[in-house]
């Protein structure tokens, strides 16, 4: 029986997938160990953090006056 990956390892794998860089050996290892429910949860959380960071960046740029012409 193979050991399942922890939620922290799942978050790490999803973060690498957002970045777009992953070795094929690591990808195959992840596919055999990751829990699909954890992957979905980590993906939704990662997307929410990404959108939140974009919103904060836009608010900062608009508030600082850099975007005014």
C-alpha positions, -999 to +999 in steps of 0.1 A: +000+000+000+014+034-010+013+063+014-010+092+005+004+127+003-004+152+030-024+183+023+008+204+025+023+182-002-008+187-023-006+224-019+030+223-030+021+203-061-007+226-070+015+256-065+041+242-089+013+235-114+002+272-112+038+281-119+039+257-148+072+239-141+072+203-131+095+174-139+077+143-154+091+121-126+076+144-099+043+146-119+040+108-120+048+106-083+021+132-075-004+114-097+000+082-077-001+098-043-023+128-044-059+127-031-082+142-058-104+160-032-073+177-018-062+187-053-096+204-059-096+222-025-060+233-030-068+245-066-098+265-055-078+281-026-049+288-049-072+305-074-089+325-047-055+337-033-044+346-069-075+367-075-073+384-041-036+393-048-046+408-082-074+428-066-051+441-039-025+450-066-051+470-086-063+488-055-028+497-046-019+510-081-051+530-083-047+544-048-011+554-052-019+576-082+005+557-105-024+549-129-036+585-132-028+603-165 
